[in-house]
């Protein structure tokens, strides 16, 4: 079950993190995706298990590609992805989506 498109009232430019180069991080060309933004400060864990503070959670339609370390620009702010979670029920009627927690 997909979340209805009308829920995604914002747009975000995602620059997927590709890796580190000789001069710093390397990002893909920006891709624009519809999303829903929740500006709420909360304590989250990153991929290494360390606690860090997230200021924004962004909800994308199922299948959005936004790996950890990516840059996301939404509402005029550019932020870095702490963690990305694909919430897909695998056929179970759940609201399939991708949520991304950002600094």
Order of alpha helices (4+ residues) and beta strands (2+ residues): beta-beta-beta-beta-beta-beta-beta-beta
